[in-house]
């Protein structure tokens, strides 16, 4: 418990560094006409050293598991946690979960930015996919992989990985861009639970990354195409 507590505190502090680099980027490139795109680029580049630190700490603490979950395995039983009589399979049902969550998050994000309007441009549309992929990898490496890994390495249940992988992610999104506030906390915590569950049940990174990537495509699409204020 002492080891797990120390690890949890370290990982929360490391995750908090993303808020610091979001407000004070280590890099200040400005290759685009869109200031939001420049800010996102500088944030993601600045967050990469934070990701490296998270992976290093996880590798050092998880002496048995190490970084074994950092693979693209995508098969496994999707076990029910609620009222379903039977479970499914991640390799097929993962896509249904992704589409449902993309629809919900898309609607919430659209109405969050609707009052300011949108200005769509081909240059910003081309940036959506690389930014979404990068952000999904950064956040899954910071908010899911460490806790699922240590949950297996140091406990005999899935509870630690599920709780930490959802609660920390949810709380951090209170100050996020979209969805934000209390709605963002609830939605992000539920998403974190599903993604941590996918890692545990497939023993891989694929669905956590893929679902997060698809969600970020929707969110970043609206963020980058806000009308200038």
C-alpha positions as CSV (number, residue, x, y, z in Angstrom):
1,X,0.0,0.0,0.0
2,X,2.9,2.4,0.7
3,X,4.4,1.7,-2.7
4,X,1.1,2.1,-4.4
5,X,0.3,5.4,-2.5
6,X,3.7,6.9,-3.4
7,X,3.2,5.9,-7.0
8,X,-0.3,7.4,-7.1
9,X,1.0,10.7,-5.7
10,X,3.9,10.8,-8.2
11,X,1.6,10.1,-11.1
12,X,-1.0,12.7,-10.1
13,X,1.9,15.3,-9.8
14,X,3.2,14.2,-13.2
15,X,-0.3,14.5,-14.7
16,X,-0.5,18.0,-13.2
17,X,2.5,19.0,-15.2
18,X,0.3,19.0,-18.3
19,X,-1.6,21.9,-16.8
20,X,1.6,23.7,-16.3
21,X,2.9,23.2,-19.9
22,X,-0.6,24.1,-21.2
23,X,-0.3,27.5,-19.6
24,X,3.5,27.9,-20.1
25,X,4.6,25.9,-23.1
26,X,8.2,24.8,-23.3
27,X,8.0,25.4,-27.0
28,X,6.6,28.5,-28.8
29,X,6.3,27.6,-32.4
30,X,3.9,29.6,-34.6
31,X,3.7,27.9,-38.0
32,X,0.0,28.4,-38.5
33,X,-2.3,31.4,-38.9
34,X,-4.7,29.9,-36.4
35,X,-3.5,30.8,-32.8
36,X,-5.5,27.9,-31.3
37,X,-3.7,25.4,-33.6
38,X,-0.3,26.9,-32.6
39,X,-1.3,26.6,-28.9
40,X,-2.3,23.0,-29.4
41,X,0.9,22.2,-31.2
42,X,3.1,23.8,-28.5
43,X,1.1,22.1,-25.7
44,X,1.5,18.6,-27.3
45,X,5.2,19.0,-28.0
46,X,5.7,20.3,-24.5
47,X,3.8,17.4,-23.0
48,X,6.0,14.7,-24.6
49,X,8.7,15.0,-21.9
50,X,5.9,14.6,-19.3
51,X,4.8,11.4,-21.1
52,X,8.4,10.1,-21.0
53,X,8.6,10.8,-17.3
54,X,5.3,8.9,-16.7
55,X,6.6,5.9,-18.7
56,X,9.9,5.9,-16.8
57,X,8.2,6.0,-13.4
58,X,5.8,3.3,-14.4
59,X,8.6,1.1,-15.7
60,X,10.6,1.6,-12.5
61,X,7.7,0.9,-10.1
62,X,6.1,-2.0,-12.0
63,X,8.9,-4.4,-11.6
64,X,7.0,-7.4,-12.8
65,X,4.6,-5.9,-15.4
66,X,6.9,-3.1,-16.7
67,X,5.3,-1.6,-19.9
68,X,3.6,-4.8,-21.0
69,X,0.3,-3.1,-21.7
70,X,1.9,-0.7,-24.2
71,X,0.9,-2.9,-27.2
72,X,-1.9,-2.9,-29.8
73,X,-3.6,-6.1,-28.7
74,X,-7.4,-5.7,-29.3
75,X,-9.1,-9.0,-28.6
76,X,-10.8,-10.0,-25.4
77,X,-14.1,-10.5,-23.6
78,X,-16.1,-7.3,-22.9
79,X,-17.4,-8.2,-19.5
80,X,-20.7,-6.6,-18.3
81,X,-20.6,-4.3,-15.3
82,X,-24.3,-3.2,-15.3
83,X,-27.5,-4.9,-16.3
84,X,-26.4,-6.9,-19.4
85,X,-27.0,-10.7,-19.0
86,X,-23.9,-11.6,-21.0
87,X,-20.8,-9.8,-22.2
88,X,-19.5,-9.2,-25.7
89,X,-16.1,-9.0,-27.5
90,X,-13.9,-6.0,-27.7
91,X,-12.8,-6.7,-31.3
92,X,-16.4,-6.2,-32.5
93,X,-18.3,-4.3,-29.8
94,X,-15.5,-1.8,-29.2
95,X,-16.6,0.0,-32.4
96,X,-20.2,0.3,-31.2
97,X,-19.0,1.9,-27.9
98,X,-16.8,4.3,-29.9
99,X,-19.6,5.4,-32.1
100,X,-22.0,5.9,-29.3
101,X,-19.5,7.9,-27.2
102,X,-18.5,10.0,-30.3
103,X,-22.1,10.9,-30.9
104,X,-22.7,12.0,-27.2
105,X,-19.4,13.9,-26.9
106,X,-19.9,15.5,-30.4
107,X,-23.3,16.9,-29.4
108,X,-22.0,18.3,-26.1
109,X,-18.9,19.9,-27.7
110,X,-20.9,21.4,-30.6
111,X,-23.3,23.2,-28.2
112,X,-20.5,24.3,-26.0
113,X,-18.9,26.2,-28.9
114,X,-22.0,27.1,-30.8
115,X,-22.6,30.5,-29.2
116,X,-19.2,31.7,-30.6
117,X,-19.8,30.2,-34.1
118,X,-17.5,28.3,-36.4
119,X,-15.2,29.1,-39.3
120,X,-14.1,26.0,-41.2
121,X,-10.9,26.1,-43.2
122,X,-9.1,23.3,-45.0
123,X,-5.8,24.0,-43.3
124,X,-7.2,23.5,-39.8
125,X,-9.2,20.4,-41.0
126,X,-6.0,18.8,-42.0
127,X,-4.6,19.2,-38.5
128,X,-7.4,17.4,-36.8
129,X,-6.2,13.8,-37.2
130,X,-2.6,14.3,-36.2
131,X,-3.5,16.4,-33.2
132,X,-6.2,13.8,-32.2
133,X,-3.7,10.9,-32.5
134,X,-1.0,12.8,-30.5
135,X,-3.4,13.9,-27.7
136,X,-5.0,10.4,-27.4
137,X,-1.5,8.9,-26.9
138,X,-0.5,11.6,-24.4
139,X,-3.6,11.2,-22.3
140,X,-3.8,7.4,-22.3
141,X,-0.1,7.2,-21.3
142,X,-0.7,9.7,-18.4
143,X,-4.1,8.8,-17.2
144,X,-4.7,5.1,-17.9
145,X,-1.6,3.0,-18.6
146,X,0.2,3.7,-15.3
147,X,-2.8,2.9,-13.1
148,X,-3.8,-0.2,-15.0
149,X,-0.2,-1.4,-15.0
150,X,0.3,-0.9,-11.2
151,X,-3.1,-2.3,-10.5
152,X,-2.0,-5.6,-12.0
153,X,1.6,-5.4,-10.6
154,X,0.7,-4.6,-7.0
155,X,-2.9,-5.6,-6.4
156,X,-5.1,-8.7,-6.8
157,X,-8.1,-6.9,-8.4
158,X,-9.0,-4.5,-11.1
159,X,-10.4,-1.9,-8.8
160,X,-7.3,0.4,-8.5
161,X,-6.8,0.7,-12.2
162,X,-10.5,1.4,-12.8
163,X,-10.9,3.9,-10.0
164,X,-7.7,5.9,-10.6
165,X,-8.0,5.7,-14.4
166,X,-11.4,7.3,-14.2
167,X,-11.3,9.7,-11.2
168,X,-8.0,11.4,-12.0
169,X,-9.0,11.8,-15.7
170,X,-12.4,13.2,-14.7
171,X,-11.1,15.7,-12.2
172,X,-8.4,17.0,-14.6
173,X,-11.1,17.7,-17.2
174,X,-12.9,20.1,-14.9
175,X,-10.4,22.7,-16.2
176,X,-10.2,21.2,-19.7
177,X,-11.3,22.7,-23.0
178,X,-14.2,20.5,-24.0
179,X,-16.2,19.0,-22.4
180,X,-15.4,21.1,-19.4
181,X,-16.9,21.9,-15.9
182,X,-19.0,19.4,-14.0
183,X,-20.4,17.8,-17.2
184,X,-16.8,17.3,-18.4
185,X,-15.9,15.6,-15.1
186,X,-18.7,13.1,-15.3
187,X,-18.3,12.4,-19.0
188,X,-14.5,12.1,-18.7
189,X,-14.7,9.9,-15.6
190,X,-17.1,7.5,-17.3
191,X,-14.9,7.4,-20.4
192,X,-11.9,6.8,-18.3
193,X,-13.6,3.8,-16.7
194,X,-14.4,2.3,-20.1
195,X,-10.9,2.8,-21.4
196,X,-9.2,1.4,-18.3
197,X,-11.6,-1.6,-18.6
198,X,-10.6,-2.1,-22.2
199,X,-6.9,-2.2,-21.2
200,X,-7.5,-4.7,-18.5
201,X,-9.7,-7.0,-20.6
202,X,-7.6,-7.0,-23.7
203,X,-4.2,-6.6,-21.9
204,X,-3.4,-4.0,-24.5
205,X,-3.5,-0.3,-25.5
206,X,-5.4,-0.5,-28.7
207,X,-9.0,0.2,-27.7
208,X,-8.1,2.8,-25.1
209,X,-6.1,4.7,-27.8
210,X,-8.5,4.1,-30.7
211,X,-11.7,5.2,-28.8
212,X,-9.9,8.2,-27.4
213,X,-8.5,9.1,-30.8
214,X,-12.0,9.0,-32.4
215,X,-13.4,11.1,-29.7
216,X,-10.6,13.6,-30.0
217,X,-11.2,13.9,-33.8
218,X,-14.7,15.1,-32.9
219,X,-13.6,17.5,-30.1
220,X,-10.6,18.9,-31.9
221,X,-12.7,19.4,-35.1
222,X,-14.8,22.0,-33.2
223,X,-11.9,23.4,-31.1
224,X,-9.8,24.3,-34.1
225,X,-12.6,25.7,-36.2
226,X,-14.0,28.2,-33.6
227,X,-14.8,31.6,-35.1
228,X,-12.2,34.2,-34.1
229,X,-13.3,36.3,-31.2
